[in-house]
Amino acid sequence: MPLTDAQLDAAFMALADPTRRAIVARLTRGDATVTELAEPSGLTLPGFSKHLKVLERSGLISRSRRAQFRPCHLEWAALDEAVGWIEANRRLWSQRFDKLDAHLREVQRSSPASADPTPADAAPADAALAGPLPAGTSPAGAAPTASATAERATHD
């Protein structure tokens, strides 16, 4: 049964944390107790328990009771649904990028090879981004404007 949007959101939110991803990775090898899962993390059991609750609410793990133990179990179906969503979207975007790539190749083939998209007398792109120059100034390396020279002469 496919996950609802809310369940999918919860699964991805749960997997966004590295501690919870490590828990899921460990559970791929089989069920484990809370103590076994918490040991490599270095977290306190109450702190670690919060991570387990997030994973449980997302539907990615479940806990059962065996005597005094509460082993955690990976819910493969929920994980498979999340992976399936990723795969479907990867295929979709891969197809879209392939179409864009084909379109760009076609555009390049249909335009003249010797055509230069910028005219020879065009200003450099960074000059266009800088906006207009203040009155009496000129671009670096250019001679001062006549009005700038006259203005300086009146102030000297």
C-alpha positions as CSV (number, residue, x, y, z in Angstrom):
1,M,0.0,0.0,0.0
2,P,1.5,3.3,-1.0
3,L,2.5,5.8,1.7
4,T,0.4,8.9,2.0
5,D,2.1,12.3,1.6
6,A,2.1,12.7,5.4
7,Q,3.7,9.3,5.8
8,L,6.3,10.0,3.1
9,D,7.1,13.4,4.7
10,A,7.5,11.7,8.1
11,A,9.8,9.0,6.6
12,F,12.1,11.6,4.9
13,M,12.1,13.7,8.0
14,A,13.1,10.7,10.0
15,L,15.9,9.8,7.6
16,A,17.2,13.4,7.6
17,D,19.0,12.7,10.8
18,P,22.4,10.8,10.7
19,T,21.6,9.0,14.0
20,R,18.3,7.7,12.7
21,R,19.9,6.7,9.3
22,A,22.5,4.7,11.3
23,I,19.7,3.0,13.2
24,V,18.0,2.0,9.9
25,A,21.3,0.9,8.5
26,R,21.9,-1.4,11.5
27,L,18.4,-2.8,11.3
28,T,18.9,-3.9,7.7
29,R,21.1,-6.6,9.2
30,G,18.3,-7.8,11.5
31,D,16.3,-7.0,14.6
32,A,18.2,-5.4,17.6
33,T,17.4,-4.3,21.1
34,V,17.4,-0.6,22.1
35,T,20.7,-1.2,24.0
36,E,22.4,-2.8,21.0
37,L,21.3,0.1,18.8
38,A,22.2,2.8,21.3
39,E,25.7,1.6,22.1
40,P,27.6,2.9,19.0
41,S,25.8,6.3,19.2
42,G,27.2,7.3,22.5
43,L,23.8,8.9,23.4
44,T,22.0,8.3,26.7
45,L,19.1,5.9,26.5
46,P,16.5,8.6,27.0
47,G,18.0,10.7,24.2
48,F,18.3,7.7,21.9
49,S,14.8,6.7,22.7
50,K,13.6,9.9,21.1
51,H,15.2,8.9,17.9
52,L,13.4,5.6,18.0
53,K,10.1,7.3,18.6
54,V,10.6,9.4,15.5
55,L,11.3,6.3,13.4
56,E,8.3,4.5,14.9
57,R,5.9,7.4,14.2
58,S,7.2,7.5,10.6
59,G,6.4,3.8,10.2
60,L,10.0,2.9,9.4
61,I,10.5,0.7,12.5
62,S,8.3,-1.2,14.9
63,R,9.0,-2.6,18.4
64,S,7.7,-5.8,19.8
65,R,8.0,-7.4,23.2
66,R,10.0,-10.6,23.9
67,A,10.1,-11.3,27.6
68,Q,12.0,-8.2,29.1
69,F,13.4,-7.2,25.7
70,R,11.8,-4.8,23.2
71,P,13.6,-5.5,19.9
72,C,13.3,-3.0,17.1
73,H,12.4,-4.2,13.6
74,L,12.8,-2.5,10.3
75,E,9.6,-2.1,8.4
76,W,10.8,-2.9,4.9
77,A,7.6,-2.0,3.2
78,A,7.7,1.6,4.4
79,L,11.3,1.9,3.5
80,D,10.6,0.3,0.0
81,E,7.8,2.9,-0.5
82,A,10.2,5.8,0.2
83,V,12.8,4.3,-2.1
84,G,10.2,3.7,-4.8
85,W,9.2,7.4,-4.6
86,I,12.8,8.4,-5.0
87,E,13.3,6.0,-8.0
88,A,10.1,7.2,-9.7
89,N,11.2,10.8,-9.4
90,R,14.8,10.0,-10.5
91,R,13.4,8.4,-13.7
92,L,11.1,11.4,-14.3
93,W,13.9,13.9,-13.9
94,S,16.3,11.8,-15.9
95,Q,13.8,11.7,-18.8
96,R,13.3,15.5,-18.5
97,F,17.1,16.2,-18.6
98,D,17.5,13.8,-21.6
99,K,14.8,15.8,-23.4
100,L,16.5,19.1,-22.5
101,D,19.8,17.7,-23.7
102,A,18.4,16.6,-27.0
103,H,16.7,20.0,-27.5
104,L,19.9,21.9,-26.8
105,R,21.9,19.7,-29.2
106,E,19.2,20.4,-31.9
107,V,19.4,24.1,-31.2
108,Q,23.2,24.0,-31.5
109,R,23.0,22.1,-34.8
110,S,20.5,24.4,-36.3
111,S,22.4,27.7,-35.5
112,P,25.3,28.7,-37.8
113,A,28.6,27.5,-36.4
114,S,30.5,30.8,-37.2
115,A,27.9,33.0,-35.6
116,D,29.2,34.9,-32.6
117,P,26.3,35.6,-30.2
118,T,28.0,38.9,-29.0
119,P,28.8,41.7,-31.4
120,A,32.5,42.7,-31.6
121,D,31.7,46.2,-30.2
122,A,29.7,44.9,-27.3
123,A,30.9,46.0,-23.8
124,P,32.1,43.3,-21.4
125,A,29.3,41.7,-19.4
126,D,30.6,43.1,-16.1
127,A,30.5,46.7,-17.4
128,A,26.8,46.2,-18.2
129,L,26.1,44.9,-14.7
130,A,27.9,47.9,-13.1
131,G,25.3,50.4,-14.3
132,P,25.9,53.9,-15.4
133,L,29.1,55.7,-14.3
134,P,28.9,58.7,-12.1
135,A,29.1,62.1,-13.9
136,G,32.6,63.0,-14.9
137,T,34.0,59.5,-14.7
138,S,35.0,57.1,-17.4
139,P,35.7,53.4,-17.5
140,A,39.1,52.3,-16.1
141,G,41.9,52.9,-18.6
142,A,39.8,55.4,-20.7
143,A,40.6,59.0,-21.1
144,P,38.6,61.4,-18.9
145,T,35.6,63.0,-20.5
146,A,35.8,66.6,-21.6
147,S,33.2,67.7,-19.0
148,A,35.3,66.0,-16.3
149,T,38.5,67.8,-17.4
150,A,36.6,71.2,-17.4
151,E,35.1,70.5,-14.0
152,R,38.5,69.7,-12.5
153,A,40.0,72.9,-14.0
154,T,37.3,75.0,-12.3
155,H,37.9,73.4,-8.9
156,D,41.7,73.8,-9.0
